[in-house]
């Protein structure tokens, strides 16, 4: 049985193009794998907090020395890591904000990139510890960034591929709904994106 984790990061609710695209990916996955379980992590409804001193103190101290305060601070990281480890497939909805990812998504990433849990240092270098996962990125942009003069301004997909690869996740496929703010493209952008989905 396939277990899917859906991570949404757009605050626009039903109007969000990244949510519409990620939901379409989920439906395609369900059609391909009828027996699936789905966990939804909506980072705008239940946000992972941005890292503060209390989180960092807990993250960088040994578990056996954790106080009740440390355990409370680290629970967000523990939960997020448990969810990605339990998933076979992870779908991440990513609206582009100012050429990059939303801060709620960055905060979630900061909690899952954790030495000794999702990566480790070895004599031969860094080793990612999150293995055997399939990632689908559902990227939504107002302009067109997959090619052309604005491609160099896209810090969403390159960053996500880099940080996921650091964790050991290299099977990453990106689908894009782009041009949703361009008059000539916006009416067909979502349909084109959904038609491009292959899972």
C-alpha positions in Angstrom: 0.0 0.0 0.0 1.3 3.4 -0.9 1.4 6.1 1.8 1.4 9.7 0.5 2.3 12.8 2.3 0.9 16.0 0.9 2.6 19.2 2.1 0.7 22.4 1.2 2.3 25.8 1.6 -0.1 28.3 0.0 -2.3 30.5 2.1 -4.7 31.1 -0.7 -6.9 28.1 0.0 -9.2 26.9 -2.8 -7.9 29.7 -5.0 -4.4 28.4 -4.9 -2.9 27.1 -8.2 -0.3 25.1 -6.4 -3.0 23.4 -4.3 -5.0 22.6 -7.4 -2.0 21.1 -9.1 -0.9 19.1 -6.1 -4.5 17.8 -5.7 -4.4 16.8 -9.3 -1.2 14.9 -8.7 -2.8 13.1 -5.8 -5.8 12.1 -7.9 -3.4 10.7 -10.6 -1.5 8.7 -7.9 -4.8 7.3 -6.5 -5.8 6.2 -10.0 -2.4 4.5 -10.4 -2.3 3.0 -6.9 -5.9 2.4 -5.8 -4.8 1.4 -2.3 -3.3 4.5 -0.8 -3.3 6.3 2.5 -3.0 10.1 2.5 -1.6 12.4 5.2 -2.1 16.2 4.6 0.3 18.6 6.2 -1.1 22.1 5.6 1.6 24.5 6.7 -0.7 27.5 6.6 -3.3 26.0 8.9 -0.8 24.2 11.2 2.5 26.0 10.6 5.8 24.7 11.7 7.4 27.5 13.8 10.4 29.3 12.5 13.5 28.3 14.4 14.1 30.1 17.6 16.7 29.6 20.4 14.7 27.0 22.2 14.4 24.9 19.1 18.1 25.1 18.3 19.1 24.3 21.9 17.0 21.1 21.8 18.1 20.2 18.3 21.8 20.4 19.2 21.7 18.6 22.5 21.6 14.8 23.2 18.2 13.3 23.7 19.1 11.9 27.1 19.7 15.5 28.3 16.4 16.9 27.1 14.3 18.7 29.6 10.5 18.9 29.4 11.0 22.3 27.7 13.4 20.7 25.2 11.0 17.9 24.4 8.2 20.5 23.8 10.5 22.6 21.5 11.6 19.6 19.5 8.2 18.0 18.9 7.6 19.9 15.7 10.8 18.4 14.2 10.1 14.9 15.5 6.6 15.0 14.0 7.7 16.4 10.6 10.5 13.8 10.3 8.2 10.9 11.3 5.7 12.0 8.6 8.3 12.0 5.8 9.9 8.8 7.0 6.4 7.1 6.9 5.7 8.3 3.4 6.5 6.4 0.2 5.6 9.5 -1.9 5.6 13.1 -1.0 3.8 15.8 -2.9 4.8 19.4 -2.1 2.7 22.4 -3.2 5.0 25.3 -3.9 3.8 28.8 -4.8 6.7 31.0 -5.9 7.0 34.1 -3.7 9.6 36.6 -4.8 11.5 34.0 -6.8 11.7 31.6 -3.9 9.6 29.4 -1.6 7.1 30.6 1.1 8.5 31.1 4.6 6.2 28.4 6.0 7.8 25.9 3.7 11.3 27.0 4.6 10.4 26.7 8.3 9.2 23.1 7.8 12.4 22.3 5.9 14.5 23.7 8.8 12.8 21.2 11.1 13.4 18.2 8.9 17.0 18.9 8.0 18.4 17.4 11.2 21.8 15.9 11.8 21.7 12.3 13.0 18.1 11.9 11.8 17.8 12.9 8.2 21.5 13.2 7.3 24.8 12.4 9.0 28.4 13.3 8.7 30.7 10.4 7.8 34.5 10.1 7.1 33.6 10.3 3.4 31.3 13.3 3.7 27.6 14.0 4.3 25.2 11.1 3.8 21.4 11.6 3.4 19.4 9.2 5.5 16.0 9.6 3.8 16.0 6.9 1.2 13.5 5.4 -1.2 11.1 8.3 -1.4 9.5 9.7 -4.5 8.9 13.5 -4.6 6.5 15.5 -6.8 6.8 19.3 -6.7 3.7 21.2 -7.7 5.1 24.7 -8.5 2.9 27.6 -9.3 4.2 30.9 -10.7 2.7 34.1 -12.0 5.3 34.3 -14.7 7.2 31.7 -16.8 10.3 30.4 -15.2 10.9 27.0 -16.6 12.6 28.5 -19.6 13.4 31.9 -21.2 14.9 35.0 -19.7 13.4 34.6 -16.2 14.7 31.0 -15.7 17.7 32.3 -13.8 15.3 33.9 -11.2 13.8 30.6 -10.2 15.1 29.7 -6.8 12.3 27.4 -5.9 13.0 24.2 -7.8 16.8 24.4 -7.6 16.7 25.0 -3.9 14.3 22.2 -3.2 16.2 19.7 -5.4 19.4 20.7 -3.6 18.0 20.4 0.0 16.1 17.2 -0.8 19.2 15.7 -2.4 21.2 16.6 0.7 18.7 14.4 2.6 19.1 11.5 0.2 16.0 12.1 -1.9 17.0 12.3 -5.6 13.8 11.0 -7.3 12.2 14.4 -7.8 9.7 15.3 -10.5 8.4 18.8 -11.0 5.1 19.9 -12.6 4.5 23.6 -13.1 1.4 25.7 -13.5 3.1 28.9 -14.8 2.0 32.2 -16.3 -1.1 32.5 -14.1 -0.6 36.3 -14.0 0.0 36.6 -17.8 -3.2 37.5 -19.7 -2.5 35.3 -22.7 -1.5 32.3 -20.6 -3.7 32.4 -17.4 -6.8 30.8 -18.9 -5.0 27.6 -20.0 -2.1 27.5 -17.5 -3.8 25.0 -15.0 -5.2 22.7 -17.7 -1.8 22.5 -19.4 -0.1 21.7 -16.1 -2.6 19.0 -15.2 -2.3 17.4 -18.7 1.5 17.2 -18.1 1.2 15.1 -15.0 2.8 11.6 -15.4 3.1 9.5 -12.2 
